[in-house]
């Protein structure tokens, strides 16, 4: 686990649990005690008192350490499990996860869904993130992978030009696949997991856009592919921010 990235994620989780951006059923009836316990465990991770792979004390031991009932301990462990911080091995014990899984990013999606008034902020975040993804992929992508991107984009154009059929769903799927391919070309599991969370949230928005202007999707992808093929990082930034302006105008 990379502590730089993991620390940011864990801090974000702790802050959002403190704001009660979690299911009410996960908070103990005696107030926020279970949240305090989860934050304490996360703090120990940040300070490296706990390490990935470490086994946590048993429920009775944690109950004695925090001076609370076992039900409260179970609620705290349930929260940590939902957020992907721990894993329970039946008959063996509870352990700090050795790698981040996609569950860690689920709270990010839920938070954004509840913050609909901040949609423009999320769009800006998505495009800053996307520039980083494509620039990293640029360092690792090969000619065959560029061909895969072009083949995907040709399918989008063919569907866009077929005016007699509603190909919205097919185009939306190809658009999603295009961005997922670039994520995979980075070879970086953190980018891939975070990107899947981001793009899954964008899926419905992509559908709305392709109904209004399906050829825009093709043109935007072509700009990105050309920039990748030319090994031109500046052109990548220009292509992504052109798309950003289009989306922000679309919101208005």
C-alpha positions as a LaTeX table, in Angstrom:
\begin{tabular}{lrrr}
\hline
Residue & $x$ (\AA) & $y$ (\AA) & $z$ (\AA) \\
\hline
Unk1 & 0.00 & 0.00 & 0.00 \\
Unk2 & 1.31 & 3.45 & $-0.91$ \\
Unk3 & 1.07 & 5.53 & 2.26 \\
Unk4 & 0.93 & 8.83 & 0.35 \\
Unk5 & $-2.26$ & 7.90 & $-1.50$ \\
Unk6 & $-3.64$ & 5.72 & 1.29 \\
Unk7 & $-3.22$ & 8.51 & 3.82 \\
Unk8 & $-5.27$ & 10.93 & 1.71 \\
Unk9 & $-8.02$ & 8.35 & 1.30 \\
Unk10 & $-8.07$ & 7.41 & 4.98 \\
Unk11 & $-8.22$ & 11.05 & 6.07 \\
Unk12 & $-11.11$ & 11.60 & 3.66 \\
Unk13 & $-12.92$ & 8.56 & 5.08 \\
Unk14 & $-12.40$ & 9.74 & 8.66 \\
Unk15 & $-13.66$ & 13.25 & 7.90 \\
Unk16 & $-16.78$ & 11.97 & 6.17 \\
Unk17 & $-17.57$ & 9.53 & 8.95 \\
Unk18 & $-17.28$ & 12.42 & 11.39 \\
Unk19 & $-19.84$ & 14.31 & 9.26 \\
Unk20 & $-22.12$ & 11.24 & 9.40 \\
Unk21 & $-21.96$ & 10.70 & 5.63 \\
Unk22 & $-22.60$ & 7.04 & 6.25 \\
Unk23 & $-25.66$ & 4.92 & 6.76 \\
Unk24 & $-27.36$ & 5.68 & 10.05 \\
Unk25 & $-27.59$ & 1.97 & 10.79 \\
Unk26 & $-23.83$ & 1.89 & 11.13 \\
Unk27 & $-23.70$ & 4.42 & 13.95 \\
Unk28 & $-24.19$ & 2.96 & 17.40 \\
Unk29 & $-27.27$ & 3.87 & 19.43 \\
Unk30 & $-25.09$ & 5.39 & 22.12 \\
Unk31 & $-23.99$ & 8.23 & 19.84 \\
Unk32 & $-20.81$ & 8.49 & 17.80 \\
Unk33 & $-18.67$ & 6.11 & 19.86 \\
Unk34 & $-18.28$ & 3.64 & 16.99 \\
Unk35 & $-17.12$ & 6.50 & 14.73 \\
Unk36 & $-14.54$ & 7.54 & 17.34 \\
Unk37 & $-13.23$ & 3.98 & 17.40 \\
Unk38 & $-12.95$ & 3.77 & 13.61 \\
Unk39 & $-11.12$ & 7.12 & 13.52 \\
Unk40 & $-8.73$ & 5.90 & 16.23 \\
Unk41 & $-7.87$ & 2.80 & 14.20 \\
Unk42 & $-7.40$ & 4.90 & 11.06 \\
Unk43 & $-5.14$ & 7.28 & 13.00 \\
Unk44 & $-3.01$ & 4.33 & 14.11 \\
Unk45 & $-2.67$ & 3.37 & 10.45 \\
Unk46 & $-1.60$ & 6.88 & 9.50 \\
Unk47 & 0.95 & 6.93 & 12.31 \\
Unk48 & 2.06 & 3.41 & 11.30 \\
Unk49 & 1.30 & 1.91 & 14.67 \\
Unk50 & $-0.73$ & $-0.47$ & 12.52 \\
Unk51 & 0.58 & $-1.80$ & 9.20 \\
Unk52 & $-1.18$ & $-3.42$ & 6.22 \\
Unk53 & $-1.60$ & $-7.11$ & 7.04 \\
Unk54 & $-1.60$ & $-6.59$ & 10.81 \\
Unk55 & $-4.14$ & $-8.55$ & 12.82 \\
Unk56 & $-6.46$ & $-6.48$ & 15.00 \\
Unk57 & $-7.15$ & $-7.46$ & 18.62 \\
Unk58 & $-10.21$ & $-9.63$ & 19.18 \\
Unk59 & $-13.62$ & $-8.07$ & 19.89 \\
Unk60 & $-13.33$ & $-8.69$ & 23.66 \\
Unk61 & $-9.84$ & $-7.12$ & 23.66 \\
Unk62 & $-11.04$ & $-4.06$ & 21.71 \\
Unk63 & $-14.06$ & $-3.81$ & 23.99 \\
Unk64 & $-11.78$ & $-3.73$ & 27.03 \\
Unk65 & $-9.35$ & $-1.28$ & 25.39 \\
Unk66 & $-12.07$ & 1.27 & 24.51 \\
Unk67 & $-14.31$ & 0.58 & 27.50 \\
Unk68 & $-17.40$ & $-0.06$ & 25.38 \\
Unk69 & $-19.71$ & $-2.99$ & 24.66 \\
Unk70 & $-19.00$ & $-5.56$ & 21.97 \\
Unk71 & $-21.93$ & $-4.34$ & 19.85 \\
Unk72 & $-20.27$ & $-0.94$ & 19.53 \\
Unk73 & $-17.01$ & $-2.63$ & 18.50 \\
Unk74 & $-18.89$ & $-4.64$ & 15.87 \\
Unk75 & $-20.43$ & $-1.44$ & 14.44 \\
Unk76 & $-16.99$ & 0.17 & 14.22 \\
Unk77 & $-15.51$ & $-2.89$ & 12.49 \\
Unk78 & $-18.49$ & $-2.97$ & 10.12 \\
Unk79 & $-17.74$ & 0.62 & 9.05 \\
Unk80 & $-14.06$ & $-0.16$ & 8.49 \\
Unk81 & $-15.01$ & $-3.23$ & 6.45 \\
Unk82 & $-17.44$ & $-1.27$ & 4.26 \\
Unk83 & $-14.73$ & 1.30 & 3.56 \\
Unk84 & $-12.26$ & $-1.44$ & 2.62 \\
Unk85 & $-9.84$ & $-0.75$ & 5.48 \\
Unk86 & $-10.12$ & $-4.19$ & 7.10 \\
Unk87 & $-11.04$ & $-7.71$ & 6.05 \\
Unk88 & $-12.55$ & $-10.40$ & 8.26 \\
Unk89 & $-11.19$ & $-13.92$ & 7.85 \\
Unk90 & $-13.67$ & $-16.32$ & 9.36 \\
Unk91 & $-12.23$ & $-18.45$ & 12.10 \\
Unk92 & $-8.91$ & $-16.58$ & 11.95 \\
Unk93 & $-9.49$ & $-12.93$ & 12.85 \\
Unk94 & $-9.72$ & $-9.37$ & 11.51 \\
Unk95 & $-6.84$ & $-7.89$ & 9.51 \\
Unk96 & $-5.84$ & $-4.56$ & 8.00 \\
Unk97 & $-6.14$ & $-4.99$ & 4.24 \\
Unk98 & $-2.86$ & $-5.37$ & 2.35 \\
Unk99 & $-4.12$ & $-3.45$ & $-0.69$ \\
Unk100 & $-6.82$ & $-0.92$ & $-1.46$ \\
Unk101 & $-9.89$ & $-2.30$ & $-3.16$ \\
Unk102 & $-12.66$ & $-0.52$ & $-5.03$ \\
Unk103 & $-14.81$ & $-0.35$ & $-1.89$ \\
Unk104 & $-12.54$ & 2.44 & $-0.61$ \\
Unk105 & $-13.78$ & 4.70 & $-3.40$ \\
Unk106 & $-17.50$ & 3.95 & $-2.96$ \\
Unk107 & $-17.87$ & 6.68 & $-0.29$ \\
Unk108 & $-16.53$ & 9.16 & $-2.87$ \\
Unk109 & $-19.34$ & 8.25 & $-5.26$ \\
Unk110 & $-21.99$ & 8.41 & $-2.53$ \\
Unk111 & $-20.71$ & 11.78 & $-1.33$ \\
Unk112 & $-20.89$ & 13.23 & $-4.86$ \\
Unk113 & $-24.40$ & 11.85 & $-5.39$ \\
Unk114 & $-25.56$ & 13.68 & $-2.26$ \\
Unk115 & $-23.70$ & 16.87 & $-3.31$ \\
Unk116 & $-25.58$ & 17.45 & $-6.56$ \\
Unk117 & $-25.22$ & 21.22 & $-6.14$ \\
Unk118 & $-21.45$ & 20.74 & $-6.53$ \\
Unk119 & $-21.65$ & 19.00 & $-9.90$ \\
Unk120 & $-19.53$ & 21.65 & $-11.64$ \\
Unk121 & $-16.80$ & 21.17 & $-9.03$ \\
Unk122 & $-16.82$ & 17.43 & $-9.71$ \\
Unk123 & $-16.61$ & 17.98 & $-13.47$ \\
Unk124 & $-13.54$ & 20.18 & $-12.96$ \\
Unk125 & $-12.00$ & 17.51 & $-10.74$ \\
Unk126 & $-12.70$ & 14.83 & $-13.34$ \\
Unk127 & $-10.87$ & 16.71 & $-16.08$ \\
Unk128 & $-7.81$ & 17.53 & $-13.96$ \\
Unk129 & $-7.70$ & 13.85 & $-13.05$ \\
Unk130 & $-8.12$ & 12.76 & $-16.67$ \\
Unk131 & $-5.14$ & 14.81 & $-17.85$ \\
Unk132 & $-2.97$ & 12.97 & $-15.32$ \\
Unk133 & $-4.33$ & 9.59 & $-16.43$ \\
Unk134 & $-3.66$ & 10.18 & $-20.13$ \\
Unk135 & $-0.21$ & 11.65 & $-19.50$ \\
Unk136 & 0.74 & 8.55 & $-17.51$ \\
Unk137 & $-0.71$ & 6.26 & $-20.18$ \\
Unk138 & 1.31 & 8.20 & $-22.75$ \\
Unk139 & 4.52 & 6.91 & $-21.17$ \\
Unk140 & 3.43 & 3.27 & $-21.39$ \\
Unk141 & 1.09 & 2.88 & $-24.34$ \\
Unk142 & 2.23 & 0.98 & $-27.45$ \\
Unk143 & 1.15 & 1.06 & $-31.11$ \\
Unk144 & $-1.25$ & $-1.86$ & $-30.75$ \\
Unk145 & $-3.05$ & $-0.13$ & $-27.90$ \\
Unk146 & $-3.37$ & 3.04 & $-29.99$ \\
Unk147 & $-4.96$ & 0.89 & $-32.71$ \\
Unk148 & $-7.45$ & $-0.42$ & $-30.16$ \\
Unk149 & $-8.43$ & 3.15 & $-29.29$ \\
Unk150 & $-8.88$ & 4.06 & $-32.96$ \\
Unk151 & $-10.95$ & 0.93 & $-33.62$ \\
Unk152 & $-13.21$ & 1.85 & $-30.70$ \\
Unk153 & $-13.58$ & 5.39 & $-32.02$ \\
Unk154 & $-14.42$ & 4.23 & $-35.57$ \\
Unk155 & $-17.29$ & 2.22 & $-34.13$ \\
Unk156 & $-18.55$ & 5.36 & $-32.38$ \\
Unk157 & $-18.47$ & 7.33 & $-35.67$ \\
Unk158 & $-20.26$ & 4.57 & $-37.57$ \\
Unk159 & $-23.03$ & 4.45 & $-34.97$ \\
Unk160 & $-23.23$ & 8.26 & $-34.84$ \\
Unk161 & $-23.75$ & 8.46 & $-38.62$ \\
Unk162 & $-26.54$ & 5.88 & $-38.58$ \\
Unk163 & $-29.40$ & 8.33 & $-38.16$ \\
Unk164 & $-32.11$ & 5.72 & $-38.68$ \\
Unk165 & $-31.37$ & 3.87 & $-35.45$ \\
Unk166 & $-31.13$ & 5.07 & $-31.83$ \\
Unk167 & $-27.60$ & 3.94 & $-30.97$ \\
Unk168 & $-27.34$ & 6.01 & $-27.80$ \\
Unk169 & $-26.75$ & 3.06 & $-25.47$ \\
Unk170 & $-24.12$ & 1.48 & $-27.74$ \\
Unk171 & $-22.26$ & 4.79 & $-28.11$ \\
Unk172 & $-22.38$ & 5.38 & $-24.38$ \\
Unk173 & $-20.88$ & 1.92 & $-23.78$ \\
Unk174 & $-18.11$ & 2.52 & $-26.35$ \\
Unk175 & $-17.38$ & 5.93 & $-24.79$ \\
Unk176 & $-17.08$ & 4.33 & $-21.36$ \\
Unk177 & $-14.85$ & 1.55 & $-22.77$ \\
Unk178 & $-12.58$ & 4.15 & $-24.39$ \\
Unk179 & $-11.79$ & 5.80 & $-21.06$ \\
Unk180 & $-11.45$ & 2.46 & $-19.27$ \\
Unk181 & $-8.87$ & 1.34 & $-21.86$ \\
Unk182 & $-6.77$ & 4.42 & $-21.18$ \\
Unk183 & $-7.05$ & 3.74 & $-17.45$ \\
Unk184 & $-5.77$ & 0.20 & $-18.00$ \\
Unk185 & $-2.90$ & 1.45 & $-20.17$ \\
Unk186 & $-1.54$ & 3.35 & $-17.15$ \\
Unk187 & $-0.84$ & 0.03 & $-15.43$ \\
Unk188 & $-1.45$ & 1.83 & $-12.13$ \\
Unk189 & $-4.03$ & 0.14 & $-9.85$ \\
Unk190 & $-4.77$ & 3.35 & $-7.93$ \\
Unk191 & $-5.61$ & 5.27 & $-11.09$ \\
Unk192 & $-7.68$ & 2.35 & $-12.39$ \\
Unk193 & $-9.74$ & 1.93 & $-9.21$ \\
Unk194 & $-10.34$ & 5.65 & $-8.75$ \\
Unk195 & $-11.08$ & 6.09 & $-12.46$ \\
Unk196 & $-13.67$ & 3.32 & $-12.47$ \\
Unk197 & $-15.42$ & 5.07 & $-9.59$ \\
Unk198 & $-15.35$ & 8.42 & $-11.42$ \\
Unk199 & $-16.48$ & 7.08 & $-14.80$ \\
Unk200 & $-19.25$ & 4.95 & $-13.34$ \\
Unk201 & $-20.71$ & 8.17 & $-11.92$ \\
Unk202 & $-20.37$ & 9.86 & $-15.31$ \\
Unk203 & $-22.14$ & 7.05 & $-17.18$ \\
Unk204 & $-25.61$ & 8.64 & $-17.21$ \\
Unk205 & $-24.18$ & 12.04 & $-18.14$ \\
Unk206 & $-22.38$ & 10.47 & $-21.08$ \\
Unk207 & $-25.72$ & 9.10 & $-22.26$ \\
Unk208 & $-27.30$ & 12.55 & $-22.17$ \\
Unk209 & $-24.46$ & 14.04 & $-24.18$ \\
Unk210 & $-24.43$ & 11.43 & $-26.93$ \\
Unk211 & $-28.14$ & 11.93 & $-27.56$ \\
Unk212 & $-27.58$ & 15.64 & $-28.16$ \\
Unk213 & $-24.36$ & 15.50 & $-30.15$ \\
Unk214 & $-23.05$ & 12.02 & $-30.83$ \\
Unk215 & $-20.31$ & 13.15 & $-33.21$ \\
Unk216 & $-18.73$ & 15.27 & $-30.48$ \\
Unk217 & $-17.69$ & 12.08 & $-28.69$ \\
Unk218 & $-15.83$ & 10.90 & $-31.81$ \\
Unk219 & $-14.09$ & 14.27 & $-32.33$ \\
Unk220 & $-12.99$ & 14.51 & $-28.69$ \\
Unk221 & $-11.59$ & 10.98 & $-28.70$ \\
Unk222 & $-9.82$ & 11.60 & $-32.01$ \\
Unk223 & $-8.05$ & 14.64 & $-30.54$ \\
Unk224 & $-6.84$ & 12.52 & $-27.61$ \\
Unk225 & $-5.70$ & 9.63 & $-29.83$ \\
Unk226 & $-3.83$ & 11.97 & $-32.19$ \\
Unk227 & $-2.09$ & 13.63 & $-29.23$ \\
Unk228 & $-1.09$ & 10.23 & $-27.81$ \\
Unk229 & 0.24 & 9.08 & $-31.20$ \\
Unk230 & 2.25 & 12.31 & $-31.54$ \\
Unk231 & 3.52 & 11.94 & $-27.94$ \\
Unk232 & 2.27 & 15.47 & $-27.34$ \\
Unk233 & 1.41 & 16.12 & $-23.68$ \\
Unk234 & 0.40 & 19.73 & $-24.38$ \\
Unk235 & $-2.07$ & 18.62 & $-27.05$ \\
Unk236 & $-3.54$ & 16.14 & $-24.54$ \\
Unk237 & $-4.14$ & 18.93 & $-22.04$ \\
Unk238 & $-5.74$ & 21.07 & $-24.75$ \\
Unk239 & $-8.00$ & 18.21 & $-25.86$ \\
Unk240 & $-9.16$ & 17.43 & $-22.34$ \\
Unk241 & $-9.80$ & 21.04 & $-21.44$ \\
Unk242 & $-11.70$ & 21.59 & $-24.70$ \\
Unk243 & $-13.93$ & 18.74 & $-23.57$ \\
Unk244 & $-14.14$ & 20.31 & $-20.11$ \\
Unk245 & $-15.40$ & 23.60 & $-21.55$ \\
Unk246 & $-17.96$ & 21.74 & $-23.64$ \\
Unk247 & $-19.28$ & 19.86 & $-20.59$ \\
Unk248 & $-19.40$ & 22.97 & $-18.42$ \\
Unk249 & $-21.32$ & 24.84 & $-21.15$ \\
Unk250 & $-23.59$ & 21.81 & $-21.38$ \\
Unk251 & $-24.34$ & 22.10 & $-17.65$ \\
Unk252 & $-25.27$ & 25.77 & $-18.08$ \\
\hline
\end{tabular}
